């Protein structure tokens, strides 16, 4: 099961979610939780006996009363995928549409995004907004990292792409 979480941030929310999962007989497998736009947001993958789903539902509803919304969604089976799993970092001057441009370049090359984290920070030299993305991607067979770098750097002369030396296994 996947729990999606959005609400007002305060100490103890992650603990409350972890207790609800544990008290329902679940096992916390993986999560992405953060503060975003002044809110506590994220997702949690849990393993849970099917006959205890109602218990988890009741437990998360009690957390909802604390000013957070939690939805429970059935997870899909993980598909076996082919391709090279690769971590990349993209840095460039921020501007409206940069995420659309980056993701369009990836989609045109049939690159799948497994994880995508972005942020805006001030440039060390100019203080101008700097776009930074870290992504875990899967390159289709036959696509070289050189071709991918060229496609991303073609978006703008200000974009730089770095690849992690050792591809991360999926």
N, C-alpha and C positions, 0 to 999 in steps of 0.2 A: 504494500500500500504506500501511497505517497501522500504526505500531509503538506498542504500549502498553507503558509502562515503570513498574515499581514495584520499589523496593529500598532498601537502606541508602545513605544519602547520603555522598558523599565527593568530593574534588576529582578531576576527570578523567572523570567518567561521561559528561557531554555530549560531550566530545571522543571518547571511545571509541565512542559511538553514531554520531557524525558520521563517524568513520573507517570504521566498518563499512558505512555507507551509501555513502560515496565509493568504498571499495575494491570494492564490489559493482556499481559503475557507476551508482549511484543519485544522484538530486538531491533534496536536502532542501528541501521546499516551504514547510512551515508547521509550527509546533510550539507546544505549551503544556506547559512543564516547570516544576515548582516543588517546593518543600519543603512537605510537608503531613503533619501528624501525625508529624513526625520522620523521614519517609521521602522519598525522591526519587520523584516520580510525574509522569506526563504522557503525552502522545501526540505523535507525529511523523508528518506526512504526507510520504511520499516518492514520487518518480516513479522507476520502475525497469523496465529491460527485462525482459520476462517470462522470458526464458531465463536470467536471472541471479538469480532468486528463491532458488534453492538456495544460491548463494554468500552472499546476505544472511542466510539462515537459519543457515548455519554460522558466519558472523561474529558474529551476535547471540548464538548459543549460547556462544561463547567469552566474551562479556561476562557472560552468565548465571553463569559460573563465578566471577565477581568479586562475587557476592552481590546480583545484580539480576535480575529476571525481565522478559524482553521477549517479547511475543507479536506475531506478524505477522498482520494481518487485511487482506483485500482491501477496498479502498475502493469505495464505490458511486459511480455517475455522479451528478454534481451536477444536481439537477432545477432547471429554470427555475421560479421562484416569483413570484407576484404579491403586491403589497402594499408598504407603506411600511416601509423599514428604518429603525429608530429606536434610538438609544442612550438608556438611562434609568439613573438612579441612585435607589435606594430606601434610605432611612435610617429606623430606628425602634428602639425599645427591644427588646432581644433577649428571647426567651422560647421555650420548646419549641413547635415546630409553626409557627414563622413562615415557614420556607421552604415548607412544605406550603400554608399560607394564601396566600402570594404566588403560587406556581405554580398553585394552584387558580383564583385570580382571573384569571390570564392564560389558562389553558386554557378557562375558561367563555366568554371573549371570543374564542376561536379565535386567540389570539396565539401565534406560534411563537417559541421561544427559540433563537437561533443561538449565543449565548455567555452564560455565566452565572458570575460570579465573586462569591463571598460571603466576608465575614470578620466577626469580632467584635472590637470595639475598645472601650476605655474611653471613656466620655463625658468631654469636656473639663471639664464643670462638676461632674457628680456622681460620675464614676468608674464609674457603673453600666454594665453591658454594653450596647453599642450595635451593632445589626445593620446592616451596610452591604452592599448588593448593587449590582453594575454588570452590566447586561445589554444585549446587542444583540438586538433583537427585530424581528419582522416583523408589522406590523399588517395585518389583512385589510381589503379594500376596504370603505369605509363606516364604519370604526371611527375615531373622532376621538381625539386625544391627551387631550382633556378627559374623554371617557367612560372612557378607560383610567385616568387619574389618579383619577377619582371611585371607580372600582372598587377600586383599590389602597388609596386612603386610607380607604375604608369598612371595611377590615380592622380599623383601630384609629385613634383620634385621634392616636396617637403616630407614625404613619407619614407620611413626607414623600416625594414623588416629584418628581424633577427630570428634565426632558428636555433633551437636547443641542440647542442652537439649530439646528444644521444636521444633518439626518438623514445618517447614514453610508450610503454606497451599498454594495450587496452585491456 
